[in-house]
């Protein structure tokens, strides 16, 4: 089983999150949405990047797609 990294949204940069995923870590991001705390799981299986939210599972075929998702959803630190 892969190592789990737990972070708050905005704690790490997009590069740091992608590097951790590419190193095989599963990332749990604590986010606040509409006043409630939620957990989002990010992972990479070697072929596809996954972003598992409380309401949906997003899949991205490449690193560029995952970077865009992380940035758009506000999981990474603003640069």
N, C-alpha and C positions, 0 to 999 in steps of 0.2 A: 504494500500500500504506500502511496506517495506521502511525503511530508506535508503537513497542513500549516499554512501561514495565515494568521488572523490579523487583519488590519482594519482601521477606520477609513471610511471614504475620505480621500484627500491626503492620506498619510504618506503614500509613496507616489513616485512619478509613473507615467505610462511605461517608460523604459524599465524601471525597477519591477513593475508588475509583469511585463512581458518576459523579462529575464528570468524571473522566478517561475513562471509558467513553463518556459522552455527548458528549465532545469528540472522539471518534473514535479514541482510543488503544486498542490491544490491551494487556492487562495479563498478565504472566507472574508468578505468585505461587509462590515457593518455599516448600513446606510439608514438614513431617516427619510421616510416618505410620508407626507401628509400627517406629520406629527407622531408617527409610529416607527419603531425600530424594526428593521428587517435585515436578513442575512442573504447575501448573494454569493454563490459559489462560482469561481472561475477555475477552469482547468483546461489542459491540453493533453490529448491522448496520442500525440505523435503525428496525427493527420488533421484533426479538426480541433478548433478552439471552441469551448463551451462556456456560456454565461447563463447560469441557472438562477433565475429570479423567483420570488414567491408566486408569480403568476405566469411565467413563460420560460422556455428554454430557447436561447438564441444559439445558433451555430454559425461559426465563421470558418470558411475554407482556408483562409490565410491570415498571416500576422497583421497585415494591413487592415483587414476587416475587424479584427479583435481590437487593435489600437483605436480605431474609430469608435467602436462600441464603448470601450472604457472611457474614452474622452467625452463622448456625447452623454453618457449616463452619469458623469461626474464622480467616477470611482477613483480617479487619479488626482494628484496635486496639480493645481493650475501652474503652468509654466510662464 
